[in-house]
Amino acid sequence: MSRYKSEQVAFNPLKKKDVPIWRLDTNTVTVTHFNADTLTEESKTYRTDFIRYHLHYSDSKYPDRLRRLVNEGRIEQYLDDMEQKVSEAIARQVELWKQTDSCYQRAVLSGDAEKMLGLENCFIGMAREIVFDCMVYI
């Protein structure tokens, strides 16, 4: 069941009733848009854990913000932007650590792929922790 539904509705002839133009289901992490021009429903489900975390956090702390984004039809763009920005922030931080970490540099020079992969996974975990605090739990 969608907790967030836009106030704007359109008649869906298949369901024979008015349906909200936008819906957000925070449990399935799905945004649904009813296109009144084509009379079709389009859904997008987000797969990244940080979008799920952000939606659950926002649902408990800032439900009015989610309600406003759904009502204005900006929820999908908001989540797409967040997904891209968080992914890029994590990747940038990992690359910085790879360039400056002496253990990683030694592993590269010695061709120790296992050590490089282990350190990179460690960097990803550390970057996620930092980025989540700054970008996901807001």
Secondary structure as UniProt FT lines:
FT   STRAND          4..5
FT   STRAND          9..12
FT   TURN            13..16
FT   STRAND          17..20
FT   STRAND          22..25
FT   TURN            26..29
FT   STRAND          30..35
FT   TURN            36..39
FT   STRAND          40..45
FT   HELIX           49..61
FT   HELIX           63..71
FT   TURN            72..73
FT   HELIX           75..100
FT   HELIX           102..110
FT   HELIX           113..131
FT   HELIX           132..136
//
